[in-house]
């Protein structure tokens, strides 16, 4: 009997663990979309695909697992933001401030970092295929384990 209960508990926990968590606060998401100010916000797993977030302030925000595909983050301040596992394919981060940001395991395929600042950014295991780094300021960034093909710099 104990074995059956343990097996059932293991299956239930596995299913629960595999379900995506929508941890973001809907009021913080609205705040960002209306004011472009959301420093320290929890936007984990938020869907911001195609959003116009240019000049937004997301200092220290949690954007882990967020969908930012095709989003406009030009001139955004993402200093210290955590974008672990975020989807940023074809996003525009030109002139963005990405200093001390965490972009581990992030999909940056086709992302535009022209004139961006990536000082001490963490990009471990990120996909930077076809990513544009033209005139970007990249100092002390960690690219270990990244996947790249035709990524461009200067």
MOLINZI-V255487 format. One record per residue. N is the residue number from 1. RES is the residue in one small letter. OMEGA is omega as a letter, one per 30 degrees, with the letter a starting at -180 (NA if undefined). Layout:
((N RES OMEGA) (N RES OMEGA))
This chain:
((1 x l) (2 x a) (3 x l) (4 x a) (5 x l) (6 x l) (7 x l) (8 x l) (9 x l) (10 x l) (11 x a) (12 x l) (13 x l) (14 x l) (15 x l) (16 x a) (17 x a) (18 x a) (19 x l) (20 x a) (21 x l) (22 x a) (23 x a) (24 x l) (25 x a) (26 x l) (27 x l) (28 x l) (29 x l) (30 x l) (31 x l) (32 x a) (33 x a) (34 x a) (35 x a) (36 x l) (37 x l) (38 x l) (39 x l) (40 x a) (41 x l) (42 x l) (43 x l) (44 x l) (45 x l) (46 x l) (47 x l) (48 x a) (49 x l) (50 x a) (51 x l) (52 x a) (53 x l) (54 x a) (55 x l) (56 x l) (57 x a) (58 x a) (59 x l) (60 x a) (61 x l) (62 x l) (63 x a) (64 x l) (65 x a) (66 x l) (67 x l) (68 x a) (69 x l) (70 x a) (71 x l) (72 x l) (73 x l) (74 x a) (75 x l) (76 x l) (77 x a) (78 x a) (79 x l) (80 x l) (81 x l) (82 x l) (83 x a) (84 x l) (85 x a) (86 x l) (87 x a) (88 x a) (89 x l) (90 x l) (91 x l) (92 x l) (93 x l) (94 x a) (95 x l) (96 x l) (97 x a) (98 x a) (99 x l) (100 x l) (101 x l) (102 x l) (103 x a) (104 x l) (105 x a) (106 x l) (107 x a) (108 x a) (109 x l) (110 x a) (111 x a) (112 x l) (113 x a) (114 x l) (115 x l) (116 x l) (117 x a) (118 x a) (119 x l) (120 x l) (121 x l) (122 x a) (123 x a) (124 x l) (125 x l) (126 x l) (127 x a) (128 x l) (129 x l) (130 x l) (131 x a) (132 x l) (133 x a) (134 x l) (135 x l) (136 x l) (137 x a) (138 x a) (139 x l) (140 x l) (141 x a) (142 x l) (143 x a) (144 x l) (145 x a) (146 x l) (147 x a) (148 x l) (149 x l) (150 x l) (151 x a) (152 x l) (153 x l) (154 x NA))
